[in-house]
Amino acid sequence: MDVMMRYVMMFVMLVAIGTGGWGHTARAQDLNTDMVERFIESLPGIIALGQNLQESGQAAGFQDALRPTPESGFTPYSRGAAWLENNSPENFNAMMELVESNGFSDVQSWARTGDQVMAAFMATEIETMSPESRRMAEQVSPEMLAQMPHGVREQIEGMRVVLDAVKQVPQAHIDIVRPLIPLLKEKIGN
């Protein structure tokens, strides 16, 4: 559970101190190696945009928008981009220029690609989790959740959303993303 949560938080933080709803789950689109590579290449610029959010004091609101919930699903890049469009137009415009310079037609296309890459990446990470950790997160009853402190409850709910999302990831997406994970980790400095 620690490995998965670390990567969820890493990406939420990357986006929060970096970029990102337009959907409950990542909208299906054909994913190919070129799209994934272009998305990964955009990440250093996205991280730089995140520094702008921190410096302008907008990072906390942005992080709240990214938190996966049962209502919002696991679409961190789409939700982050939507938040920027509504709350930080200058950063949204900078992001638009950045993603277009990386070959995407618009921010929404880039964000949907990011959501799918992240879900496929998380699917590969969850494979390394112990079965008991996965079971624990999946089997927490609503009654148990209600008794947990607010922060812990949010983390477990978020993890369940991620677990549900990765169950829906097409194997073809995992197969495309898996060989690019070292490049992805390199670009985000991990």
C-alpha positions in Angstrom: 0.0 0.0 0.0 2.9 2.4 0.7 4.3 2.1 -2.8 1.0 2.8 -4.5 0.1 5.7 -2.2 3.6 7.1 -2.7 3.0 7.2 -6.5 -0.6 8.5 -6.1 0.7 11.3 -3.9 3.8 11.9 -6.2 1.5 12.4 -9.2 -1.1 14.4 -7.3 1.8 16.6 -6.0 3.4 16.7 -9.4 0.2 18.0 -10.8 -0.6 20.1 -7.8 2.8 21.7 -7.8 2.8 21.2 -11.5 -0.6 21.3 -13.5 -3.6 17.6 -14.4 -13.3 17.4 -14.3 -13.9 16.7 -17.6 -15.0 13.3 -16.6 -15.6 10.7 -13.9 -13.0 8.3 -15.4 -10.4 8.8 -18.0 -12.2 9.1 -21.3 -11.4 6.3 -23.6 -9.2 7.3 -26.5 -6.7 5.4 -28.5 -3.4 5.5 -26.7 -0.2 5.0 -28.6 3.6 5.2 -27.8 4.0 8.5 -29.5 1.2 10.1 -27.4 2.7 8.7 -24.2 6.2 9.9 -25.1 4.9 13.4 -25.9 3.0 13.5 -22.6 6.1 12.4 -20.7 8.3 15.0 -22.5 5.8 17.7 -21.4 6.2 16.9 -17.6 9.3 19.1 -16.9 7.4 22.1 -18.2 4.3 21.1 -16.2 6.5 20.9 -13.0 7.7 24.4 -13.7 4.1 25.6 -14.0 3.5 24.1 -10.6 6.1 26.3 -9.1 4.1 29.2 -10.3 1.1 27.9 -8.5 3.1 27.6 -5.3 4.5 31.0 -5.6 1.1 32.5 -6.2 -0.4 30.7 -3.2 -2.8 28.7 -5.4 -1.4 25.2 -4.7 -3.7 24.3 -1.8 -6.9 24.9 -3.9 -5.4 23.1 -6.8 -4.5 20.1 -4.6 -8.1 19.9 -3.3 -9.4 19.8 -6.9 -7.2 16.8 -7.7 -8.1 14.6 -4.8 -9.8 11.5 -6.1 -13.2 10.9 -4.7 -16.0 8.5 -5.5 -17.9 11.3 -7.2 -15.0 12.7 -9.3 -13.2 9.5 -10.2 -9.5 9.3 -10.9 -8.8 11.9 -13.6 -6.1 14.1 -12.0 -4.8 15.7 -15.2 -8.3 16.5 -16.5 -9.5 17.8 -13.2 -6.3 19.8 -12.7 -6.6 21.4 -16.2 -10.2 22.3 -15.5 -9.3 23.9 -12.2 -6.6 25.9 -13.9 -8.9 27.0 -16.6 -11.4 28.3 -14.0 -9.1 29.6 -11.3 -5.7 30.5 -12.9 -6.1 31.6 -16.5 -2.5 32.7 -16.8 -1.2 29.3 -15.8 -3.8 27.6 -18.0 -2.7 29.6 -21.0 0.9 28.8 -20.3 -0.1 25.1 -20.0 -1.9 25.4 -23.3 1.2 26.7 -25.1 3.3 23.9 -23.5 1.1 21.0 -24.5 0.6 22.4 -28.0 4.4 22.6 -28.3 4.5 18.9 -27.4 2.2 18.0 -30.3 -1.2 17.9 -28.5 -4.2 19.7 -30.2 -5.5 21.1 -26.9 -5.2 20.8 -23.1 -8.1 18.4 -22.9 -6.4 15.9 -25.2 -3.2 16.2 -23.2 -5.0 15.8 -19.9 -7.0 12.7 -21.1 -3.7 11.2 -22.3 -2.2 12.0 -18.9 -5.1 10.4 -17.0 -4.7 7.2 -19.1 -0.9 7.2 -18.6 -1.3 7.6 -14.9 -4.0 4.9 -14.6 -1.8 2.5 -16.6 1.3 3.4 -14.5 -0.7 2.9 -11.3 -1.9 -0.5 -12.6 1.8 -1.6 -13.0 2.6 -0.3 -9.5 -0.4 -2.0 -7.9 0.9 -5.3 -9.4 3.8 -4.9 -6.9 1.5 -4.4 -3.9 0.8 -7.3 -1.6 -2.6 -8.9 -2.1 -3.4 -8.3 1.6 -2.7 -4.5 1.2 -5.1 -4.4 -1.8 -7.7 -6.4 0.1 -7.4 -4.1 3.1 -8.1 -1.0 1.1 -11.0 -2.6 -0.8 -12.7 -4.2 2.2 -13.0 -1.2 4.5 -16.7 -1.0 5.3 -18.6 2.2 5.2 -19.1 1.9 9.0 -15.3 1.6 9.5 -14.7 4.5 7.2 -17.2 6.7 9.1 -15.2 6.1 12.3 -11.8 7.0 10.9 -10.3 10.5 11.2 -11.1 12.7 8.3 -7.7 12.7 6.7 -7.3 8.9 6.9 -10.8 8.5 5.5 -10.0 10.7 2.5 -6.8 8.7 1.8 -8.6 5.4 1.9 -11.5 6.7 -0.2 -8.9 8.0 -2.7 -7.1 4.7 -2.8 -10.3 2.9 -3.5 -11.0 5.2 -6.4 -7.6 4.5 -7.8 -8.0 0.8 -7.3 -11.3 0.9 -9.1 -9.9 3.0 -11.9 -6.9 0.7 -12.6 -9.2 -2.3 -12.8 -10.7 -0.6 -15.9 -7.3 0.1 -17.6 -7.1 -1.8 -20.9 -4.2 -4.2 -21.0 -3.0 -2.5 -24.3 -2.5 0.8 -22.4 -0.5 -1.0 -19.7 1.6 -2.6 -22.4 2.3 0.8 -24.0 3.2 2.5 -20.8 5.2 -0.2 -19.0 8.4 0.2 -21.1 8.2 4.0 -20.8 8.1 4.0 -17.0 11.8 4.5 -16.6 11.6 7.6 -18.8 8.5 8.8 -16.9 10.4 8.5 -13.6 13.4 10.2 -15.0 11.3 13.2 -16.2 9.7 13.7 -12.8 13.0 13.3 -11.0 12.2 10.0 -9.2 
